[in-house]
Amino acid sequence: MKLGSVLLFLFALFSAVMLGLAAGAAWMVLALYLRQPLPWLVVPIGAVLAWTIRAGVHRAGIGAMLLAAGATALAAIYVNMLIAGVRIAGNMGLDLIEALRTAGIAMLWQLARMAIGPADIVWIVLAMLLAAWLASRKPRQVRSPSIKRV
């Protein structure tokens, strides 16, 4: 494997992780604003992640499929960890950053796993499948109308 290929792969992986984390944070803001967990929101988030990854991170194919499905799963995990942190912060009278630091990743992970129910898992798997399918498809070629010159 060439160094350029490895660097491109690492950049694509880094970009997919950052997109997944950003999507999870945006999902958390919306869920907190509406005061509902909104588990179904993972489906449109997965679609947007797939289109973004296919358009700007990796060409359509197996790599884009894996990156899109992984970013979707990461967004779902991250939003549940953030919501667990918000609950800790609210119960203990801390700000969010202090609660996240105090709880640590292991505790947030356990609380997020406990909060995910069977219906949430179905939504996440459905969104991952949709994201993988959308990322694997090649974008449509838009044909411009032919203009006759006189």
C-alpha positions in Angstrom: 0.0 0.0 0.0 1.3 3.4 -0.9 1.7 6.2 1.6 -0.8 8.4 -0.3 -3.4 5.7 -0.1 -2.9 5.2 3.6 -3.1 9.0 4.2 -6.3 9.2 2.1 -7.8 6.4 4.1 -6.9 8.0 7.4 -8.4 11.3 6.2 -11.6 9.6 5.2 -11.8 7.8 8.5 -11.1 11.0 10.4 -13.7 12.9 8.4 -16.4 10.2 8.9 -15.8 10.2 12.7 -16.0 14.0 12.8 -19.2 14.0 10.8 -20.7 11.3 13.0 -19.8 13.3 16.2 -21.2 16.5 14.7 -24.4 14.8 13.7 -24.8 13.3 17.2 -24.2 16.7 18.8 -26.8 18.4 16.5 -29.2 15.5 17.3 -28.7 16.1 21.0 -29.5 19.8 20.7 -32.7 19.1 18.9 -33.7 16.3 21.4 -33.1 18.6 24.3 -35.0 21.5 22.7 -38.0 19.2 22.1 -37.5 17.3 25.4 -37.9 14.0 23.7 -35.3 11.4 22.7 -36.3 11.3 19.0 -34.8 7.9 18.1 -36.4 8.0 14.6 -34.1 11.0 13.8 -31.3 8.6 13.2 -32.8 7.7 9.8 -32.6 11.1 8.2 -29.2 11.7 10.0 -27.9 8.5 8.4 -29.1 9.6 5.0 -27.4 13.0 5.3 -24.2 11.4 6.5 -24.3 8.9 3.6 -24.8 11.7 1.0 -22.1 13.8 2.7 -19.6 11.0 2.8 -20.3 10.0 -0.7 -20.1 13.5 -2.0 -17.0 14.8 -0.2 -15.1 12.1 1.7 -15.0 8.9 -0.3 -16.3 7.8 -3.7 -19.3 5.5 -3.8 -18.5 1.9 -3.0 -17.6 -0.4 -0.2 -15.5 2.1 1.6 -18.2 4.7 1.6 -20.7 2.1 2.7 -18.6 1.2 5.8 -17.8 4.9 6.6 -21.5 5.9 6.3 -22.8 3.0 8.4 -20.1 3.6 11.0 -20.7 7.4 11.2 -24.4 6.7 11.7 -23.7 4.2 14.5 -21.3 6.7 16.1 -23.9 9.5 15.9 -26.4 7.2 17.7 -23.9 6.2 20.4 -22.7 9.7 20.9 -26.1 11.3 21.3 -27.0 8.7 23.9 -23.8 9.4 25.8 -24.4 13.1 25.7 -27.9 12.7 26.9 -26.7 10.6 29.8 -24.2 13.4 30.6 -27.1 15.9 30.5 -29.1 13.8 32.9 -26.1 13.5 35.3 -25.6 17.3 35.1 -29.2 18.0 35.8 -29.4 15.6 38.7 -26.2 16.7 40.4 -26.4 20.4 39.6 -23.3 20.5 37.4 -22.7 22.0 34.1 -22.5 19.7 31.1 -18.7 19.7 30.6 -18.1 19.1 34.3 -20.6 16.2 34.4 -19.0 14.7 31.3 -15.5 14.9 32.9 -16.7 13.6 36.2 -18.6 10.7 34.8 -16.0 9.6 32.4 -16.4 7.7 29.2 -16.9 4.3 30.8 -19.9 5.5 32.9 -21.4 7.4 30.0 -21.1 4.3 27.8 -22.8 2.1 30.4 -25.6 4.6 30.9 -26.1 5.0 27.1 -26.2 1.2 26.7 -28.9 1.0 29.4 -31.0 3.7 27.8 -31.0 2.0 24.4 -34.1 -0.2 24.0 -35.1 -2.7 21.3 -37.0 0.0 19.3 -33.9 2.2 19.3 -31.8 -0.7 18.1 -34.2 -1.2 15.2 -34.1 2.4 14.3 -30.3 2.4 14.4 -29.9 -0.7 12.3 -32.4 0.6 9.8 -30.5 3.9 9.5 -27.2 2.1 9.1 -28.6 -0.1 6.3 -30.0 3.0 4.6 -26.8 4.9 5.0 -24.8 2.0 3.6 -27.1 1.6 0.6 -27.1 5.4 -0.2 -23.3 5.6 0.1 -22.8 2.6 -2.2 -24.8 4.1 -5.0 -23.1 6.2 -7.6 -24.6 9.7 -7.9 -26.9 10.3 -10.8 -25.5 12.1 -13.8 -27.4 15.2 -14.5 -27.7 15.7 -18.2 -27.8 19.2 -19.3 -30.1 20.0 -22.2 -28.3 20.1 -25.5 -28.3 23.6 -27.0 -28.3 23.9 -30.8 -26.1 26.6 -32.2 -27.4 28.5 -35.1 
